[in-house]
Structure formats: structure tokens, C-alpha cells
Amino acid sequence: EYLQSYNMKVAVVYTGRGKKQMLPRVLREAGYHYKHKERQRDRVATPHLFWRRVLYILYSPVFMLDLGLRYIFLIFPKRHTHYIIITDRYCTDIWLMRHLPLFIKKFYLALFPMPTLTFYLFNTPEVLSQRRPIEKKEEFQYQLDRFKELKQYLPMISLQTSEVAGDREKVLSMVMAFLYRGR
């Protein structure tokens, strides 16, 4: 809304896992069903990590196809008409995928165009678990650790969140400075 108030064409596209998929429902449901069963099994038994890794590697192209379709049909057409595209998560969910070897993650990440400007909004696992109590602190720590690794491959501006209005102002001022550089 802020950028649009300056007569800029803006599109927001979600590119994370779990929402706004473009693949047929049956493919998505298979992944949801497996994940649900996996969580149930993990509560009562030690996981068989070898087979889990194999399944994740085999299913990962389905996620990549879905993400690629979003880029082809939602992002690229807007870019060619000079829109500013804002994505939530870019393709960083690739990096967060457990059980995938690093070389596969790097390969998948290389398939997508590098964003022009990336903000990494983060906080401590304790603060994040207060905001989303259904998630475990360990999961937030895992994600924080993966994003530290990702900084080697994806340049990003890190911003520890504190309060929504102030964080929004910081991001907006950096975006506007970037957009108006050299003018």
C-alpha cells in the first residue's frame, strides 16, 4: 500500500510451502497426509531417517515444480510489466527443508532468479515461540541456523524485529532509499 501510494505498480506473491499452491490437490494432499502421519509417528517412535531422507528427496521435485509454476505464471509476467514484486519467503523454504542434502538445496536455489533486495526479519526462538506457541523453540532455532547458512548464498539485510510499526518503517525507508538511489 505504501509503494502504491507513490504510484508504483506492486504485486505480492507468496512463495512458501503450504499455501497458494498451483499443483493439483491430489499431489498436495499426499504431502499433507504424509507430514501429518510423520508427526504422529515421531511422537511415539524414533524416526527412520534414511527412509525419510529418501522420501523427501523423491518428493522435493513436486515442491519445486509448484514453486516454479508460481514464478512462471505469477512473478515473471508482472516483472515484464515493470511491477515491483514482493514475495514472502522467496524460495527460502528450499533451504529449510529437512532431510535434503546441501547440494540439492543449492541446485534448487540456483534454479530461481536472485531477488534484487532481500530482508531477513528474525528474532530469538523465545520471542518467536511467544508469537507462535504451536511451534517448538527447537524448530525456530533450526530455522535461524539455516538462515545463517543461507546468507552465504543470498545477500540479505537482517533486521531483528521488535515492534511492527517500527520494523515496517525501517524496511520501508530502506526500500525507498534503494528505489531512489542515483535519482
MDAnalysis code that builds the backbone (N, CA, C; Angstrom):
import MDAnalysis as mda
import numpy as np

u = mda.Universe.empty(549, n_residues=183, atom_resindex=np.repeat(np.arange(183), 3), trajectory=True)
u.add_TopologyAttr("name", ["N", "CA", "C"] * 183)
u.add_TopologyAttr("resid", np.arange(1, 184))
u.add_TopologyAttr("resname", ["GLU", "TYR", "LEU", "GLN", "SER", "TYR", "ASN", "MET", "LYS", "VAL", "ALA", "VAL", "VAL", "TYR", "THR", "GLY", "ARG", "GLY", "LYS", "LYS", "GLN", "MET", "LEU", "PRO", "ARG", "VAL", "LEU", "ARG", "GLU", "ALA", "GLY", "TYR", "HIS", "TYR", "LYS", "HIS", "LYS", "GLU", "ARG", "GLN", "ARG", "ASP", "ARG", "VAL", "ALA", "THR", "PRO", "HIS", "LEU", "PHE", "TRP", "ARG", "ARG", "VAL", "LEU", "TYR", "ILE", "LEU", "TYR", "SER", "PRO", "VAL", "PHE", "MET", "LEU", "ASP", "LEU", "GLY", "LEU", "ARG", "TYR", "ILE", "PHE", "LEU", "ILE", "PHE", "PRO", "LYS", "ARG", "HIS", "THR", "HIS", "TYR", "ILE", "ILE", "ILE", "THR", "ASP", "ARG", "TYR", "CYS", "THR", "ASP", "ILE", "TRP", "LEU", "MET", "ARG", "HIS", "LEU", "PRO", "LEU", "PHE", "ILE", "LYS", "LYS", "PHE", "TYR", "LEU", "ALA", "LEU", "PHE", "PRO", "MET", "PRO", "THR", "LEU", "THR", "PHE", "TYR", "LEU", "PHE", "ASN", "THR", "PRO", "GLU", "VAL", "LEU", "SER", "GLN", "ARG", "ARG", "PRO", "ILE", "GLU", "LYS", "LYS", "GLU", "GLU", "PHE", "GLN", "TYR", "GLN", "LEU", "ASP", "ARG", "PHE", "LYS", "GLU", "LEU", "LYS", "GLN", "TYR", "LEU", "PRO", "MET", "ILE", "SER", "LEU", "GLN", "THR", "SER", "GLU", "VAL", "ALA", "GLY", "ASP", "ARG", "GLU", "LYS", "VAL", "LEU", "SER", "MET", "VAL", "MET", "ALA", "PHE", "LEU", "TYR", "ARG", "GLY", "ARG"])
u.atoms.positions = np.array([
    [0.827, -1.198, 0.000],
    [0.000, 0.000, 0.000],
    [0.869, 1.259, 0.000],
    [1.938, 1.207, 0.760],
    [2.833, 2.358, 0.828],
    [3.432, 2.653, -0.547],
    [3.954, 1.642, -1.203],
    [4.549, 1.832, -2.526],
    [3.496, 2.247, -3.544],
    [2.312, 1.690, -3.451],
    [1.230, 2.068, -4.367],
    [0.822, 3.516, -4.169],
    [0.946, 4.021, -2.949],
    [0.605, 5.427, -2.707],
    [1.566, 6.367, -3.444],
    [2.718, 5.848, -3.882],
    [3.676, 6.609, -4.691],
    [3.564, 6.228, -6.166],
    [2.393, 5.707, -6.532],
    [2.089, 5.327, -7.920],
    [3.033, 4.278, -8.487],
    [3.463, 3.368, -7.646],
    [4.295, 2.262, -8.106],
    [3.417, 1.025, -8.266],
    [3.694, 0.255, -9.307],
    [2.960, -0.987, -9.524],
    [3.602, -2.071, -8.666],
    [2.783, -2.680, -7.820],
    [3.283, -3.646, -6.851],
    [2.420, -4.906, -6.882],
    [3.062, -6.061, -6.800],
    [2.355, -7.334, -6.660],
    [2.980, -8.102, -5.509],
    [2.138, -8.735, -4.705],
    [2.602, -9.553, -3.592],
    [2.298, -11.007, -3.939],
    [3.336, -11.860, -3.882],
    [3.193, -13.274, -4.223],
    [3.798, -14.104, -3.097],
    [3.003, -15.004, -2.543],
    [3.506, -15.909, -1.510],
    [4.239, -17.054, -2.190],
    [5.460, -17.337, -1.757],
    [6.241, -18.408, -2.383],
    [6.721, -19.456, -1.376],
    [6.099, -19.507, -0.219],
    [6.471, -20.520, 0.759],
    [5.686, -21.807, 0.563],
    [6.052, -22.816, 1.334],
    [5.326, -24.090, 1.281],
    [4.021, -23.949, 2.044],
    [3.033, -24.710, 1.622],
    [1.820, -24.824, 2.418],
    [0.656, -23.947, 2.016],
    [0.865, -22.941, 1.175],
    [-0.237, -22.062, 0.777],
    [-0.117, -21.724, -0.705],
    [-1.238, -21.426, -1.290],
    [-1.301, -20.884, -2.657],
    [-0.639, -21.776, -3.702],
    [-0.722, -23.084, -3.519],
    [-0.102, -23.979, -4.481],
    [-0.847, -23.955, -5.814],
    [-0.132, -24.333, -6.847],
    [-0.708, -24.352, -8.184],
    [-0.864, -25.774, -8.723],
    [-0.351, -26.747, -8.014],
    [-0.455, -28.135, -8.461],
    [-1.815, -28.712, -8.075],
    [-2.210, -29.789, -8.739],
    [-3.494, -30.410, -8.395],
    [-3.566, -30.800, -6.921],
    [-4.743, -30.733, -6.400],
    [-4.978, -31.004, -4.980],
    [-4.468, -32.383, -4.552],
    [-4.595, -33.379, -5.405],
    [-4.192, -34.736, -5.036],
    [-2.700, -34.795, -4.697],
    [-1.862, -34.046, -5.402],
    [-0.425, -34.019, -5.089],
    [-0.162, -33.322, -3.759],
    [-0.887, -32.231, -3.528],
    [-0.718, -31.519, -2.259],
    [-1.193, -32.375, -1.091],
    [-2.329, -33.010, -1.262],
    [-2.898, -33.824, -0.187],
    [-1.979, -34.971, 0.186],
    [-1.293, -35.552, -0.788],
    [-0.352, -36.644, -0.495],
    [0.738, -36.146, 0.446],
    [1.275, -34.951, 0.171],
    [2.311, -34.380, 1.035],
    [1.783, -34.060, 2.426],
    [0.579, -33.469, 2.506],
    [-0.014, -33.144, 3.811],
    [-0.274, -34.413, 4.616],
    [-0.806, -35.434, 3.946],
    [-1.122, -36.698, 4.621],
    [0.153, -37.320, 5.191],
    [1.197, -37.370, 4.380],
    [2.457, -37.952, 4.843],
    [2.996, -37.161, 6.038],
    [3.001, -35.830, 5.943],
    [3.554, -34.989, 7.009],
    [2.782, -35.188, 8.310],
    [1.468, -35.274, 8.211],
    [0.635, -35.499, 9.396],
    [0.977, -36.838, 10.045],
    [1.074, -37.888, 9.238],
    [1.427, -39.220, 9.760],
    [2.839, -39.218, 10.351],
    [3.739, -38.495, 9.700],
    [5.115, -38.416, 10.189],
    [5.151, -37.806, 11.589],
    [4.416, -36.730, 11.778],
    [4.389, -36.088, 13.103],
    [3.822, -37.028, 14.159],
    [2.772, -37.760, 13.803],
    [2.190, -38.715, 14.745],
    [3.188, -39.810, 15.103],
    [3.873, -40.366, 14.108],
    [4.856, -41.423, 14.352],
    [6.007, -40.913, 15.219],
    [6.440, -39.682, 14.975],
    [7.590, -39.134, 15.709],
    [7.294, -38.964, 17.195],
    [6.019, -38.865, 17.556],
    [5.674, -38.723, 18.977],
    [5.866, -40.023, 19.744],
    [5.783, -41.148, 19.031],
    [5.819, -42.436, 19.725],
    [7.013, -43.312, 19.371],
    [7.720, -42.971, 18.299],
    [8.829, -43.839, 17.872],
    [9.970, -43.002, 17.305],
    [11.147, -43.577, 17.340],
    [12.315, -42.940, 16.735],
    [12.190, -43.033, 15.209],
    [12.354, -41.928, 14.516],
    [12.180, -41.958, 13.056],
    [13.284, -42.741, 12.343],
    [12.924, -43.339, 11.223],
    [13.885, -43.991, 10.337],
    [14.385, -42.927, 9.364],
    [15.475, -42.282, 9.725],
    [15.941, -41.122, 8.971],
    [16.378, -41.455, 7.554],
    [16.902, -42.640, 7.323],
    [17.312, -42.989, 5.960],
    [16.118, -42.954, 5.012],
    [15.031, -43.634, 5.389],
    [13.854, -43.684, 4.514],
    [13.178, -42.327, 4.414],
    [13.207, -41.599, 5.499],
    [12.622, -40.257, 5.463],
    [13.395, -39.382, 4.485],
    [14.705, -39.493, 4.524],
    [15.537, -38.713, 3.614],
    [15.246, -39.091, 2.166],
    [15.117, -40.374, 1.896],
    [14.802, -40.843, 0.545],
    [13.457, -40.277, 0.088],
    [12.453, -40.357, 0.949],
    [11.121, -39.841, 0.581],
    [11.145, -38.334, 0.328],
    [11.849, -37.602, 1.161],
    [11.928, -36.152, 0.977],
    [12.645, -35.807, -0.327],
    [13.702, -36.515, -0.625],
    [14.433, -36.269, -1.876],
    [13.528, -36.570, -3.071],
    [12.780, -37.665, -2.992],
    [11.893, -38.030, -4.104],
    [10.721, -37.074, -4.257],
    [10.208, -36.532, -3.154],
    [9.053, -35.634, -3.227],
    [9.459, -34.184, -3.487],
    [10.701, -33.830, -3.225],
    [11.119, -32.429, -3.367],
    [10.893, -31.854, -4.773],
    [11.023, -32.616, -5.861],
    [10.724, -32.030, -7.168],
    [9.266, -31.567, -7.316],
    [8.358, -32.202, -6.561],
    [6.952, -31.761, -6.607],
    [6.857, -30.347, -6.037],
    [7.505, -30.109, -4.898],
    [7.519, -28.761, -4.320],
    [8.172, -27.772, -5.277],
    [9.276, -28.183, -5.886],
    [9.980, -27.287, -6.808],
    [9.135, -26.976, -8.033],
    [8.407, -27.962, -8.534],
    [7.518, -27.725, -9.675],
    [6.452, -26.707, -9.314],
    [5.870, -26.860, -8.146],
    [4.850, -25.907, -7.707],
    [5.439, -24.498, -7.594],
    [6.591, -24.392, -6.989],
    [7.242, -23.089, -6.845],
    [7.593, -22.515, -8.215],
    [8.096, -23.349, -9.109],
    [8.421, -22.904, -10.468],
    [7.191, -22.396, -11.204],
    [6.060, -23.064, -11.034],
    [4.818, -22.607, -11.676],
    [4.400, -21.235, -11.156],
    [4.577, -21.011, -9.871],
    [4.252, -19.680, -9.321],
    [5.149, -18.609, -9.947],
    [6.423, -18.939, -10.129],
    [7.316, -17.983, -10.770],
    [6.898, -17.732, -12.218],
    [6.624, -18.794, -12.961],
    [6.294, -18.657, -14.380],
    [4.981, -17.897, -14.590],
    [3.964, -18.227, -13.798],
    [2.635, -17.660, -14.048],
    [2.289, -16.444, -13.211],
    [2.958, -16.235, -12.093],
    [2.611, -15.111, -11.230],
    [3.689, -14.033, -11.171],
    [4.937, -14.435, -11.149],
    [6.011, -13.459, -10.939],
    [6.557, -12.913, -12.259],
    [6.980, -13.797, -13.173],
    [7.598, -13.326, -14.413],
    [6.708, -12.398, -15.234],
    [5.416, -12.692, -15.409],
    [4.586, -11.750, -16.182],
    [4.532, -10.354, -15.554],
    [4.497, -10.295, -14.236],
    [4.477, -8.991, -13.556],
    [5.820, -8.279, -13.702],
    [6.907, -9.023, -13.613],
    [8.233, -8.405, -13.762],
    [8.390, -7.772, -15.131],
    [7.858, -8.435, -16.159],
    [7.989, -7.908, -17.520],
    [7.117, -6.681, -17.765],
    [6.183, -6.420, -16.867],
    [5.381, -5.200, -16.980],
    [5.802, -4.187, -15.915],
    [7.028, -4.340, -15.427],
    [7.687, -3.395, -14.513],
    [6.990, -3.240, -13.170],
    [6.481, -4.331, -12.668],
    [5.952, -4.341, -11.310],
    [7.091, -4.555, -10.330],
    [6.919, -4.046, -9.130],
    [7.774, -4.398, -8.015],
    [7.119, -5.640, -7.409],
    [7.846, -6.739, -7.392],
    [7.300, -7.991, -6.879],
    [7.807, -8.189, -5.459],
    [6.886, -8.334, -4.546],
    [7.234, -8.614, -3.159],
    [6.826, -10.054, -2.895],
    [7.799, -10.864, -2.499],
    [7.486, -12.252, -2.177],
    [7.723, -12.481, -0.700],
    [6.845, -13.243, -0.113],
    [7.056, -13.678, 1.251],
    [7.799, -14.994, 1.155],
    [9.021, -15.019, 1.609],
    [9.846, -16.212, 1.708],
    [10.675, -16.491, 0.472],
    [10.499, -15.772, -0.633],
    [11.269, -16.025, -1.853],
    [11.273, -17.526, -2.062],
    [12.386, -18.158, -2.220],
    [12.412, -19.638, -2.254],
    [13.195, -20.148, -1.064],
    [13.176, -19.405, 0.013],
    [13.973, -19.799, 1.168],
    [13.449, -21.052, 1.847],
    [12.208, -21.433, 1.586],
    [11.717, -22.689, 2.153],
    [12.540, -23.870, 1.649],
    [13.148, -23.719, 0.490],
    [14.033, -24.762, -0.021],
    [15.134, -25.029, 1.008],
    [15.690, -23.953, 1.537],
    [16.809, -24.069, 2.470],
    [16.373, -24.670, 3.797],
    [15.104, -24.515, 4.140],
    [14.609, -25.019, 5.412],
    [14.177, -26.474, 5.351],
    [14.153, -27.046, 4.160],
    [13.689, -28.428, 4.017],
    [14.659, -29.375, 4.720],
    [14.139, -30.062, 5.687],
    [14.959, -31.049, 6.398],
    [15.153, -32.262, 5.503],
    [16.170, -32.990, 5.765],
    [16.436, -34.273, 5.114],
    [16.895, -34.158, 3.667],
    [17.092, -32.947, 3.161],
    [17.630, -32.800, 1.807],
    [19.118, -32.480, 1.909],
    [19.939, -33.133, 1.125],
    [21.374, -32.820, 1.137],
    [21.630, -31.392, 0.656],
    [22.701, -30.829, 1.137],
    [23.049, -29.449, 0.805],
    [23.187, -29.236, -0.699],
    [23.781, -30.179, -1.434],
    [23.966, -29.972, -2.870],
    [22.632, -29.890, -3.602],
    [21.613, -30.589, -3.123],
    [20.282, -30.486, -3.751],
    [19.669, -29.128, -3.442],
    [19.804, -28.669, -2.209],
    [19.279, -27.342, -1.847],
    [19.938, -26.257, -2.701],
    [21.255, -26.332, -2.857],
    [21.972, -25.342, -3.675],
    [21.498, -25.396, -5.127],
    [21.324, -26.601, -5.650],
    [20.856, -26.758, -7.024],
    [19.471, -26.133, -7.187],
    [18.554, -26.458, -6.295],
    [17.198, -25.902, -6.376],
    [17.221, -24.381, -6.276],
    [17.994, -23.864, -5.347],
    [18.063, -22.409, -5.170],
    [18.587, -21.732, -6.433],
    [19.528, -22.383, -7.118],
    [20.112, -21.814, -8.343],
    [19.109, -21.769, -9.499],
    [18.024, -22.495, -9.398],
    [17.028, -22.503, -10.477],
    [16.198, -21.223, -10.529],
    [16.214, -20.463, -9.453],
    [15.358, -19.281, -9.367],
    [16.190, -18.004, -9.424],
    [15.626, -16.959, -10.002],
    [16.383, -15.703, -10.086],
    [16.625, -15.119, -8.695],
    [17.785, -14.532, -8.546],
    [18.156, -13.912, -7.280],
    [17.319, -12.644, -7.090],
    [16.736, -12.453, -5.919],
    [15.981, -11.215, -5.693],
    [16.905, -10.002, -5.676],
    [16.348, -8.870, -6.009],
    [17.115, -7.634, -6.020],
    [17.419, -7.152, -4.603],
    [16.444, -7.299, -3.738],
    [16.572, -6.814, -2.367],
    [15.892, -7.832, -1.453],
    [16.598, -8.285, -0.435],
    [16.061, -9.301, 0.470],
    [16.185, -8.818, 1.905],
    [15.072, -8.912, 2.632],
    [15.080, -8.613, 4.056],
    [14.861, -9.906, 4.818],
    [15.666, -10.098, 5.824],
    [15.542, -11.258, 6.692],
    [15.110, -10.744, 8.052],
    [13.826, -10.906, 8.352],
    [13.279, -10.478, 9.637],
    [13.380, -11.657, 10.594],
    [14.000, -11.461, 11.731],
    [14.238, -12.573, 12.650],
    [14.086, -12.119, 14.090],
    [14.095, -13.094, 14.973],
    [14.134, -12.831, 16.401],
    [14.629, -14.093, 17.092],
    [14.680, -14.065, 18.408],
    [15.151, -15.221, 19.162],
    [14.069, -16.300, 19.165],
    [14.458, -17.554, 19.358],
    [13.457, -18.623, 19.442],
    [12.428, -18.374, 20.555],
    [12.854, -17.759, 21.649],
    [11.936, -17.487, 22.757],
    [10.845, -16.503, 22.335],
    [11.237, -15.432, 21.675],
    [10.262, -14.432, 21.220],
    [9.351, -15.033, 20.161],
    [9.939, -15.778, 19.225],
    [9.134, -16.378, 18.154],
    [8.148, -17.397, 18.705],
    [8.542, -18.161, 19.723],
    [7.608, -19.142, 20.278],
    [6.484, -18.468, 21.064],
    [6.715, -17.261, 21.564],
    [5.618, -16.498, 22.190],
    [4.623, -16.038, 21.124],
    [5.136, -15.688, 19.957],
    [4.273, -15.238, 18.863],
    [3.512, -16.394, 18.226],
    [4.173, -17.573, 18.170],
    [3.553, -18.770, 17.581],
    [3.745, -19.945, 18.533],
    [2.915, -20.032, 19.552],
    [3.114, -21.062, 20.576],
    [2.954, -22.501, 20.069],
    [2.344, -22.710, 18.915],
    [2.188, -24.078, 18.412],
    [3.497, -24.653, 17.878],
    [4.466, -23.784, 17.581],
    [5.774, -24.239, 17.087],
    [6.727, -24.441, 18.260],
    [7.636, -25.375, 18.112],
    [8.635, -25.636, 19.149],
    [9.810, -24.681, 19.004],
    [10.424, -24.338, 20.130],
    [11.610, -23.476, 20.104],
    [12.722, -24.098, 19.267],
    [12.828, -25.419, 19.312],
    [13.866, -26.110, 18.551],
    [13.702, -25.874, 17.054],
    [12.450, -25.821, 16.603],
    [12.189, -25.568, 15.178],
    [12.627, -24.157, 14.802],
    [12.337, -23.195, 15.662],
    [12.777, -21.825, 15.386],
    [14.298, -21.732, 15.372],
    [14.960, -22.439, 16.280],
    [16.424, -22.431, 16.297],
    [16.971, -23.068, 15.029],
    [16.366, -24.147, 14.589],
    [16.771, -24.801, 13.339],
    [16.677, -23.808, 12.179],
    [15.553, -23.076, 12.103],
    [15.374, -22.111, 11.017],
    [16.396, -20.979, 11.103],
    [16.646, -20.475, 12.294],
    [17.651, -19.417, 12.460],
    [19.023, -19.896, 11.998],
    [19.379, -21.114, 12.361],
    [20.669, -21.668, 11.953],
    [20.751, -21.809, 10.430],
    [19.667, -22.259, 9.808],
    [19.663, -22.423, 8.342],
    [19.782, -21.067, 7.647],
    [19.136, -20.043, 8.190],
    [19.233, -18.728, 7.557],
    [20.629, -18.130, 7.698],
    [21.315, -18.451, 8.772],
    [22.711, -18.007, 8.891],
    [23.548, -18.618, 7.778],
    [23.289, -19.888, 7.462],
    [23.988, -20.546, 6.345],
    [23.598, -19.914, 5.013],
    [22.328, -19.623, 4.856],
    [21.809, -19.110, 3.584],
    [22.415, -17.755, 3.218],
    [22.827, -16.994, 4.218],
    [23.422, -15.677, 3.956],
    [24.657, -15.769, 3.056],
    [25.279, -16.933, 3.007],
    [26.437, -17.125, 2.121],
    [26.032, -17.120, 0.651],
    [24.801, -17.500, 0.380],
    [24.346, -17.676, -0.998],
    [23.335, -16.622, -1.444],
    [22.713, -15.969, -0.489],
    [21.671, -14.994, -0.789],
    [21.926, -13.739, 0.029],
    [22.374, -12.671, -0.630],
    [22.616, -11.443, 0.137],
    [21.311, -10.932, 0.748],
    [21.368, -10.582, 2.019],
    [20.155, -10.119, 2.687],
    [20.474, -9.097, 3.759],
    [19.499, -8.257, 3.992],
    [19.579, -7.276, 5.069],
    [18.866, -7.902, 6.263],
    [19.582, -8.107, 7.356],
    [18.998, -8.721, 8.547],
    [18.428, -7.647, 9.456],
    [17.241, -7.930, 9.967],
    [16.579, -6.971, 10.851],
    [15.896, -7.748, 11.968],
    [16.403, -7.569, 13.197],
    [15.755, -8.219, 14.330],
    [14.498, -7.444, 14.657],
    [13.370, -8.140, 14.645],
    [12.083, -7.479, 14.838],
    [11.892, -7.089, 16.292],
    [11.196, -5.964, 16.465],
    [10.892, -5.535, 17.826],
    [9.407, -5.209, 17.932],
    [8.966, -4.201, 17.202],
    [7.540, -3.884, 17.186],
    [7.139, -3.560, 15.746],
    [5.948, -3.962, 15.384],
    [5.514, -3.965, 13.985],
    [5.668, -2.605, 13.303],
    [5.166, -1.540, 13.909],
    [5.213, -0.226, 13.255],
    [6.649, 0.233, 13.015],
    [7.499, 0.082, 14.003],
    [8.900, 0.498, 13.855],
    [9.636, -0.351, 12.835],
    [9.372, -1.645, 12.844],
    [10.003, -2.538, 11.866],
    [9.561, -2.178, 10.460],
    [8.274, -1.917, 10.291],
    [7.741, -1.541, 8.981],
    [8.413, -0.260, 8.483],
    [8.586, 0.703, 9.359],
    [9.220, 1.966, 8.966],
    [10.671, 1.753, 8.539],
    [11.389, 0.912, 9.264],
    [12.783, 0.623, 8.898],
    [12.860, 0.000, 7.510],
    [12.019, -1.007, 7.275],
    [12.030, -1.687, 5.981],
    [11.622, -0.716, 4.875],
    [10.572, 0.053, 5.097],
    [10.113, 0.992, 4.067],
    [11.176, 2.037, 3.737],
    [11.859, 2.545, 4.737],
    [12.883, 3.555, 4.454],
    [14.039, 2.942, 3.652],
    [14.409, 1.686, 3.954],
    [15.475, 1.030, 3.191],
    [15.028, 0.738, 1.754],
    [13.775, 0.327, 1.590],
    [13.252, 0.059, 0.239],
    [13.216, 1.341, -0.569],
    [12.729, 2.415, 0.015],
    [12.645, 3.687, -0.725],
    [14.031, 4.210, -1.056],
    [14.971, 4.088, -0.148],
    [16.345, 4.511, -0.425],
    [16.901, 3.690, -1.590],
    [16.605, 2.411, -1.626],
    [17.066, 1.552, -2.707],
    [16.418, 1.960, -4.030],
    [15.114, 2.182, -4.014],
    [14.387, 2.515, -5.245],
    [14.822, 3.869, -5.819],
    [15.175, 4.798, -4.945],
    [15.523, 6.132, -5.415],
    [17.037, 6.391, -5.447],
    [17.832, 5.340, -5.359],
    [19.273, 5.526, -5.420],
    [19.656, 6.081, -6.797],
    [20.523, 7.014, -6.794],
    [21.035, 7.564, -8.057],
    [20.060, 8.451, -8.831],
    [18.929, 8.787, -8.248],
    [17.969, 9.646, -8.966],
    [18.121, 11.083, -8.558],
])
